Amino acid sequence: MEYGIKHCDTGDILFKSDRSSFKEVVEFAVSTGVNLTGADFFGPWGMLGLLTGADLSGADLGGANLTGATLRHANLNGAKL
């Protein structure tokens, strides 16, 4: 299944991948340096809660829509929120 991350204002796709879960897609995007500023994690994929335990260290999530996000045990070390 392909998952994507859209920009919350423009709807542009910031990143997409066919990893096995939305969490893996987000982690892969962060690890490759994709700028997730303004990302809308509450989109058509509806996988927001699956970020539990995600490694988001160093991610730029400024202006991101994290409404209802479950970030329990997520690594946010150095992340810009």
MOPAC internal coordinates of N, CA, C and O (Angstrom, degrees):
PM7 1SCF
backbone

  N    0.0000 0     0.00 0     0.00 0    0    0    0
  C    1.4598 1     0.00 0     0.00 0    1    0    0
  C    1.5173 1   108.57 1     0.00 0    2    1    0
  O    1.2310 1   120.76 1   -40.19 1    3    2    1
  N    1.3118 1   116.15 1   139.81 1    3    2    1
  C    1.4533 1   120.06 1   178.40 1    5    3    2
  C    1.5307 1   109.86 1   -95.59 1    6    5    3
  O    1.2310 1   121.37 1   -47.13 1    7    6    5
  N    1.3201 1   114.98 1   132.87 1    7    6    5
  C    1.4644 1   122.21 1   177.61 1    9    7    6
  C    1.5197 1   108.07 1  -116.41 1   10    9    7
  O    1.2310 1   120.67 1   -28.10 1   11   10    9
  N    1.3107 1   116.33 1   151.90 1   11   10    9
  C    1.4474 1   120.47 1   178.50 1   13   11   10
  C    1.5140 1   112.41 1  -140.49 1   14   13   11
  O    1.2310 1   121.85 1   -16.89 1   15   14   13
  N    1.3198 1   114.07 1   163.11 1   15   14   13
  C    1.4575 1   121.84 1   177.52 1   17   15   14
  C    1.5199 1   106.40 1  -123.06 1   18   17   15
  O    1.2310 1   120.36 1   -59.18 1   19   18   17
  N    1.3173 1   116.92 1   120.82 1   19   18   17
  C    1.4581 1   121.79 1  -178.50 1   21   19   18
  C    1.5258 1   111.14 1  -104.41 1   22   21   19
  O    1.2310 1   120.82 1   -21.17 1   23   22   21
  N    1.3188 1   116.03 1   158.83 1   23   22   21
  C    1.4514 1   122.36 1   173.66 1   25   23   22
  C    1.5217 1   107.48 1   -79.66 1   26   25   23
  O    1.2310 1   120.29 1   -44.71 1   27   26   25
  N    1.3358 1   117.05 1   135.29 1   27   26   25
  C    1.4694 1   120.06 1  -173.92 1   29   27   26
  C    1.5246 1   113.24 1   -70.69 1   30   29   27
  O    1.2310 1   118.83 1   157.25 1   31   30   29
  N    1.3196 1   119.83 1   -22.75 1   31   30   29
  C    1.4664 1   120.96 1  -179.33 1   33   31   30
  C    1.5234 1   112.72 1   -97.44 1   34   33   31
  O    1.2310 1   120.36 1   136.88 1   35   34   33
  N    1.3188 1   116.92 1   -43.12 1   35   34   33
  C    1.4672 1   120.28 1  -173.82 1   37   35   34
  C    1.5210 1   113.62 1   -95.33 1   38   37   35
  O    1.2310 1   120.15 1   157.75 1   39   38   37
  N    1.3272 1   117.33 1   -22.25 1   39   38   37
  C    1.4546 1   121.02 1  -176.08 1   41   39   38
  C    1.5189 1   113.38 1    79.41 1   42   41   39
  O    1.2310 1   120.42 1   179.82 1   43   42   41
  N    1.3419 1   116.81 1    -0.18 1   43   42   41
  C    1.4604 1   120.35 1   177.59 1   45   43   42
  C    1.5178 1   110.29 1   -63.66 1   46   45   43
  O    1.2310 1   120.27 1   -35.73 1   47   46   45
  N    1.3062 1   117.10 1   144.27 1   47   46   45
  C    1.4548 1   120.96 1   177.22 1   49   47   46
  C    1.5258 1   108.45 1   -81.25 1   50   49   47
  O    1.2310 1   120.82 1   -61.47 1   51   50   49
  N    1.3344 1   116.04 1   118.53 1   51   50   49
  C    1.4510 1   122.20 1   179.68 1   53   51   50
  C    1.5271 1   111.67 1   -81.88 1   54   53   51
  O    1.2310 1   121.18 1   148.05 1   55   54   53
  N    1.3244 1   115.35 1   -31.95 1   55   54   53
  C    1.4560 1   120.15 1  -176.96 1   57   55   54
  C    1.5233 1   108.92 1  -166.90 1   58   57   55
  O    1.2310 1   120.59 1   -37.13 1   59   58   57
  N    1.3308 1   116.49 1   142.87 1   59   58   57
  C    1.4602 1   119.63 1   172.62 1   61   59   58
  C    1.5195 1   108.55 1  -147.14 1   62   61   59
  O    1.2310 1   121.66 1   -26.65 1   63   62   61
  N    1.3134 1   114.43 1   153.35 1   63   62   61
  C    1.4581 1   120.50 1  -176.76 1   65   63   62
  C    1.5176 1   108.98 1  -160.51 1   66   65   63
  O    1.2310 1   121.46 1   -18.40 1   67   66   65
  N    1.3192 1   114.82 1   161.60 1   67   66   65
  C    1.4614 1   119.57 1   178.34 1   69   67   66
  C    1.5284 1   111.31 1  -105.73 1   70   69   67
  O    1.2310 1   120.72 1  -147.40 1   71   70   69
  N    1.3223 1   116.23 1    32.60 1   71   70   69
  C    1.4652 1   120.29 1   175.43 1   73   71   70
  C    1.5271 1   109.08 1   -60.65 1   74   73   71
  O    1.2310 1   120.03 1   -11.05 1   75   74   73
  N    1.3187 1   117.54 1   168.95 1   75   74   73
  C    1.4634 1   120.51 1  -172.55 1   77   75   74
  C    1.5275 1   114.72 1   -77.07 1   78   77   75
  O    1.2310 1   119.57 1   167.43 1   79   78   77
  N    1.3263 1   118.43 1   -12.57 1   79   78   77
  C    1.4658 1   120.60 1   177.59 1   81   79   78
  C    1.5239 1   109.70 1  -151.47 1   82   81   79
  O    1.2310 1   121.13 1   -20.39 1   83   82   81
  N    1.3337 1   115.45 1   159.61 1   83   82   81
  C    1.4601 1   120.31 1   177.89 1   85   83   82
  C    1.5231 1   110.09 1   -61.89 1   86   85   83
  O    1.2310 1   120.24 1   140.32 1   87   86   85
  N    1.3194 1   117.14 1   -39.68 1   87   86   85
  C    1.4644 1   121.39 1   178.43 1   89   87   86
  C    1.5308 1   110.08 1   -57.42 1   90   89   87
  O    1.2310 1   119.69 1   135.89 1   91   90   89
  N    1.3250 1   118.20 1   -44.11 1   91   90   89
  C    1.4612 1   121.20 1   179.77 1   93   91   90
  C    1.5245 1   111.55 1   -65.75 1   94   93   91
  O    1.2310 1   120.28 1   144.63 1   95   94   93
  N    1.3198 1   117.07 1   -35.37 1   95   94   93
  C    1.4611 1   120.57 1   177.83 1   97   95   94
  C    1.5290 1   109.89 1   -64.07 1   98   97   95
  O    1.2310 1   120.58 1   133.93 1   99   98   97
  N    1.3307 1   116.49 1   -46.07 1   99   98   97
  C    1.4621 1   120.63 1  -179.51 1  101   99   98
  C    1.5309 1   109.98 1   -64.18 1  102  101   99
  O    1.2310 1   120.16 1   134.79 1  103  102  101
  N    1.3225 1   117.31 1   -45.21 1  103  102  101
  C    1.4636 1   120.47 1   178.79 1  105  103  102
  C    1.5296 1   110.99 1   -61.08 1  106  105  103
  O    1.2310 1   120.20 1   138.56 1  107  106  105
  N    1.3365 1   117.22 1   -41.44 1  107  106  105
  C    1.4594 1   121.11 1   179.42 1  109  107  106
  C    1.5272 1   110.59 1   -64.68 1  110  109  107
  O    1.2310 1   120.48 1   136.95 1  111  110  109
  N    1.3327 1   116.68 1   -43.05 1  111  110  109
  C    1.4601 1   120.81 1   178.00 1  113  111  110
  C    1.5307 1   110.60 1   -59.11 1  114  113  111
  O    1.2310 1   120.59 1   134.17 1  115  114  113
  N    1.3311 1   116.48 1   -45.83 1  115  114  113
  C    1.4651 1   121.15 1   179.78 1  117  115  114
  C    1.5304 1   110.21 1   -63.72 1  118  117  115
  O    1.2310 1   120.20 1   135.75 1  119  118  117
  N    1.3266 1   117.22 1   -44.25 1  119  118  117
  C    1.4695 1   120.46 1  -176.47 1  121  119  118
  C    1.5268 1   112.39 1   -67.28 1  122  121  119
  O    1.2310 1   119.93 1   156.24 1  123  122  121
  N    1.3303 1   117.74 1   -23.76 1  123  122  121
  C    1.4617 1   120.17 1   178.80 1  125  123  122
  C    1.5229 1   112.25 1   -95.74 1  126  125  123
  O    1.2310 1   120.44 1  -176.44 1  127  126  125
  N    1.3353 1   116.77 1     3.56 1  127  126  125
  C    1.4585 1   120.98 1   174.53 1  129  127  126
  C    1.5120 1   115.61 1    84.44 1  130  129  127
  O    1.2310 1   119.74 1  -161.67 1  131  130  129
  N    1.3223 1   118.09 1    18.33 1  131  130  129
  C    1.4591 1   120.71 1   177.80 1  133  131  130
  C    1.5245 1   109.12 1   -65.55 1  134  133  131
  O    1.2310 1   120.44 1   -47.66 1  135  134  133
  N    1.3186 1   116.76 1   132.34 1  135  134  133
  C    1.4616 1   122.01 1   178.85 1  137  135  134
  C    1.5262 1   107.89 1   -79.08 1  138  137  135
  O    1.2310 1   120.19 1   -65.26 1  139  138  137
  N    1.3139 1   117.24 1   114.74 1  139  138  137
  C    1.4557 1   122.61 1  -178.32 1  141  139  138
  C    1.5285 1   112.21 1  -102.47 1  142  141  139
  O    1.2310 1   120.75 1  -158.92 1  143  142  141
  N    1.3399 1   116.16 1    21.08 1  143  142  141
  C    1.4565 1   120.11 1   176.30 1  145  143  142
  C    1.5245 1   109.04 1   -58.46 1  146  145  143
  O    1.2310 1   120.47 1   -53.06 1  147  146  145
  N    1.3194 1   116.71 1   126.94 1  147  146  145
  C    1.4506 1   122.10 1   179.20 1  149  147  146
  C    1.5166 1   114.47 1    78.37 1  150  149  147
  O    1.2310 1   120.17 1  -169.44 1  151  150  149
  N    1.3281 1   117.28 1    10.56 1  151  150  149
  C    1.4578 1   120.49 1  -178.83 1  153  151  150
  C    1.5210 1   111.40 1   -62.91 1  154  153  151
  O    1.2310 1   121.18 1   -36.46 1  155  154  153
  N    1.3151 1   115.34 1   143.54 1  155  154  153
  C    1.4572 1   121.50 1   177.57 1  157  155  154
  C    1.5265 1   107.75 1  -110.83 1  158  157  155
  O    1.2310 1   120.70 1   -80.54 1  159  158  157
  N    1.3144 1   116.27 1    99.46 1  159  158  157
  C    1.4537 1   120.77 1  -179.06 1  161  159  158
  C    1.5278 1   111.92 1   -81.77 1  162  161  159
  O    1.2310 1   120.74 1   172.78 1  163  162  161
  N    1.3340 1   116.19 1    -7.22 1  163  162  161
  C    1.4588 1   120.28 1   177.29 1  165  163  162
  C    1.5210 1   107.55 1  -105.32 1  166  165  163
  O    1.2310 1   120.88 1  -105.16 1  167  166  165
  N    1.3011 1   115.92 1    74.84 1  167  166  165
  C    1.4506 1   120.53 1  -175.58 1  169  167  166
  C    1.5083 1   111.28 1  -122.61 1  170  169  167
  O    1.2310 1   120.54 1    22.41 1  171  170  169
  N    1.3207 1   116.57 1  -157.59 1  171  170  169
  C    1.4544 1   120.96 1  -175.61 1  173  171  170
  C    1.5247 1   113.76 1   -64.25 1  174  173  171
  O    1.2310 1   120.55 1   162.32 1  175  174  173
  N    1.3136 1   116.56 1   -17.68 1  175  174  173
  C    1.4593 1   118.55 1  -179.86 1  177  175  174
  C    1.5254 1   111.10 1   -79.77 1  178  177  175
  O    1.2310 1   119.78 1   154.94 1  179  178  177
  N    1.3320 1   118.03 1   -25.06 1  179  178  177
  C    1.4555 1   122.23 1   175.01 1  181  179  178
  C    1.5181 1   114.77 1    56.28 1  182  181  179
  O    1.2310 1   120.29 1  -143.09 1  183  182  181
  N    1.3236 1   117.05 1    36.91 1  183  182  181
  C    1.4504 1   121.35 1  -175.56 1  185  183  182
  C    1.5277 1   112.37 1  -108.23 1  186  185  183
  O    1.2310 1   120.61 1  -157.81 1  187  186  185
  N    1.3085 1   116.45 1    22.19 1  187  186  185
  C    1.4552 1   121.10 1  -172.29 1  189  187  186
  C    1.5157 1   114.45 1   -55.05 1  190  189  187
  O    1.2310 1   119.52 1   134.14 1  191  190  189
  N    1.3135 1   118.52 1   -45.86 1  191  190  189
  C    1.4575 1   121.48 1  -176.23 1  193  191  190
  C    1.5075 1   113.84 1   -65.44 1  194  193  191
  O    1.2310 1   120.33 1   166.02 1  195  194  193
  N    1.3080 1   116.97 1   -13.98 1  195  194  193
  C    1.4559 1   120.36 1  -176.67 1  197  195  194
  C    1.5223 1   113.21 1   -82.66 1  198  197  195
  O    1.2310 1   119.59 1  -165.05 1  199  198  197
  N    1.3244 1   118.39 1    14.95 1  199  198  197
  C    1.4642 1   121.49 1   176.85 1  201  199  198
  C    1.5214 1   111.71 1   -90.78 1  202  201  199
  O    1.2310 1   120.15 1  -176.92 1  203  202  201
  N    1.3237 1   117.32 1     3.08 1  203  202  201
  C    1.4554 1   121.13 1   176.71 1  205  203  202
  C    1.5240 1   109.35 1   -57.60 1  206  205  203
  O    1.2310 1   120.98 1   -53.96 1  207  206  205
  N    1.3261 1   115.73 1   126.04 1  207  206  205
  C    1.4618 1   121.14 1   178.54 1  209  207  206
  C    1.5102 1   114.76 1    77.48 1  210  209  207
  O    1.2310 1   119.56 1  -173.46 1  211  210  209
  N    1.3318 1   118.44 1     6.54 1  211  210  209
  C    1.4634 1   121.19 1  -178.85 1  213  211  210
  C    1.5269 1   111.18 1   -68.01 1  214  213  211
  O    1.2310 1   120.78 1   -34.24 1  215  214  213
  N    1.3194 1   116.11 1   145.76 1  215  214  213
  C    1.4630 1   121.68 1   175.21 1  217  215  214
  C    1.5183 1   107.79 1   -90.58 1  218  217  215
  O    1.2310 1   120.54 1   -81.04 1  219  218  217
  N    1.3209 1   116.57 1    98.96 1  219  218  217
  C    1.4567 1   122.78 1  -179.41 1  221  219  218
  C    1.5239 1   110.78 1  -110.73 1  222  221  219
  O    1.2310 1   120.74 1  -157.97 1  223  222  221
  N    1.3282 1   116.19 1    22.03 1  223  222  221
  C    1.4633 1   120.28 1  -177.51 1  225  223  222
  C    1.5176 1   110.28 1   -60.56 1  226  225  223
  O    1.2310 1   121.16 1   -50.59 1  227  226  225
  N    1.3266 1   115.39 1   129.41 1  227  226  225
  C    1.4566 1   122.32 1   178.92 1  229  227  226
  C    1.5122 1   115.00 1    79.64 1  230  229  227
  O    1.2310 1   119.48 1  -178.62 1  231  230  229
  N    1.3206 1   118.59 1     1.38 1  231  230  229
  C    1.4673 1   121.33 1  -177.81 1  233  231  230
  C    1.5203 1   111.09 1   -69.73 1  234  233  231
  O    1.2310 1   120.60 1   -36.83 1  235  234  233
  N    1.3223 1   116.46 1   143.17 1  235  234  233
  C    1.4555 1   121.60 1   173.25 1  237  235  234
  C    1.5133 1   107.04 1   -97.59 1  238  237  235
  O    1.2310 1   121.02 1   -79.97 1  239  238  237
  N    1.3212 1   115.65 1   100.03 1  239  238  237
  C    1.4680 1   121.82 1  -178.11 1  241  239  238
  C    1.5248 1   111.23 1  -111.23 1  242  241  239
  O    1.2310 1   120.41 1  -159.00 1  243  242  241
  N    1.3326 1   116.82 1    21.00 1  243  242  241
  C    1.4592 1   120.79 1   179.37 1  245  243  242
  C    1.5131 1   111.10 1   -56.40 1  246  245  243
  O    1.2310 1   119.89 1   -52.45 1  247  246  245
  N    1.3070 1   117.82 1   127.55 1  247  246  245
  C    1.4561 1   122.33 1   179.53 1  249  247  246
  C    1.5198 1   114.61 1    75.07 1  250  249  247
  O    1.2310 1   120.20 1  -173.39 1  251  250  249
  N    1.3197 1   117.21 1     6.61 1  251  250  249
  C    1.4643 1   120.51 1  -179.62 1  253  251  250
  C    1.5266 1   110.58 1   -70.71 1  254  253  251
  O    1.2310 1   120.46 1   -32.22 1  255  254  253
  N    1.3198 1   116.73 1   147.78 1  255  254  253
  C    1.4573 1   121.90 1   175.58 1  257  255  254
  C    1.5215 1   107.64 1   -90.27 1  258  257  255
  O    1.2310 1   121.03 1   -78.70 1  259  258  257
  N    1.3160 1   115.63 1   101.30 1  259  258  257
  C    1.4623 1   121.83 1   179.38 1  261  259  258
  C    1.5255 1   110.57 1  -108.96 1  262  261  259
  O    1.2310 1   120.54 1  -154.94 1  263  262  261
  N    1.3279 1   116.58 1    25.06 1  263  262  261
  C    1.4567 1   121.67 1  -179.87 1  265  263  262
  C    1.5217 1   110.44 1   -52.95 1  266  265  263
  O    1.2310 1   120.86 1   -58.42 1  267  266  265
  N    1.3108 1   115.97 1   121.58 1  267  266  265
  C    1.4548 1   121.22 1   178.13 1  269  267  266
  C    1.5155 1   115.12 1    76.22 1  270  269  267
  O    1.2310 1   120.34 1  -172.56 1  271  270  269
  N    1.3191 1   116.95 1     7.44 1  271  270  269
  C    1.4725 1   119.94 1  -177.74 1  273  271  270
  C    1.5154 1   111.35 1   -67.10 1  274  273  271
  O    1.2310 1   121.11 1   -41.10 1  275  274  273
  N    1.3034 1   115.48 1   138.90 1  275  274  273
  C    1.4557 1   122.02 1   172.17 1  277  275  274
  C    1.5149 1   106.82 1  -103.55 1  278  277  275
  O    1.2310 1   120.89 1   -72.95 1  279  278  277
  N    1.3193 1   115.91 1   107.05 1  279  278  277
  C    1.4585 1   121.32 1  -177.65 1  281  279  278
  C    1.5292 1   110.90 1  -109.99 1  282  281  279
  O    1.2310 1   120.53 1  -156.61 1  283  282  281
  N    1.3169 1   116.59 1    23.39 1  283  282  281
  C    1.4550 1   121.44 1  -179.96 1  285  283  282
  C    1.5259 1   109.63 1   -56.02 1  286  285  283
  O    1.2310 1   121.30 1   -49.94 1  287  286  285
  N    1.3076 1   115.11 1   130.06 1  287  286  285
  C    1.4617 1   123.84 1   179.87 1  289  287  286
  C    1.5213 1   114.26 1    62.85 1  290  289  287
  O    1.2310 1   120.09 1  -166.82 1  291  290  289
  N    1.3433 1   117.43 1    13.18 1  291  290  289
  C    1.4599 1   120.17 1   175.72 1  293  291  290
  C    1.5173 1   109.54 1   -73.90 1  294  293  291
  O    1.2310 1   120.59 1   -35.86 1  295  294  293
  N    1.3202 1   116.48 1   144.14 1  295  294  293
  C    1.4656 1   121.82 1   176.02 1  297  295  294
  C    1.5137 1   107.78 1   -87.87 1  298  297  295
  O    1.2310 1   120.72 1   -71.94 1  299  298  297
  N    1.3348 1   116.22 1   108.06 1  299  298  297
  C    1.4556 1   122.33 1  -179.53 1  301  299  298
  C    1.5314 1   111.00 1  -110.32 1  302  301  299
  O    1.2310 1   120.75 1  -161.20 1  303  302  301
  N    1.3203 1   116.17 1    18.80 1  303  302  301
  C    1.4593 1   121.32 1  -178.91 1  305  303  302
  C    1.5376 1   110.25 1   -57.22 1  306  305  303
  O    1.2310 1   120.71 1   -60.89 1  307  306  305
  N    1.3075 1   116.25 1   119.11 1  307  306  305
  C    1.4660 1   121.30 1   178.74 1  309  307  306
  C    1.5197 1   114.32 1    75.93 1  310  309  307
  O    1.2310 1   119.69 1  -174.66 1  311  310  309
  N    1.3148 1   118.20 1     5.34 1  311  310  309
  C    1.4659 1   120.55 1  -179.20 1  313  311  310
  C    1.5252 1   109.62 1   -75.33 1  314  313  311
  O    1.2310 1   120.84 1   -36.31 1  315  314  313
  N    1.3271 1   116.00 1   143.69 1  315  314  313
  C    1.4645 1   121.99 1   175.15 1  317  315  314
  C    1.5217 1   107.10 1   -97.00 1  318  317  315
  O    1.2310 1   121.02 1   -62.88 1  319  318  317
  N    1.3262 1   115.66 1   117.12 1  319  318  317
  C    1.4668 1   119.44 1  -177.68 1  321  319  318
  C    1.5234 1   110.82 1  -109.59 1  322  321  319
  O    1.2310 1   120.10 1   180.00 1  323  322  321

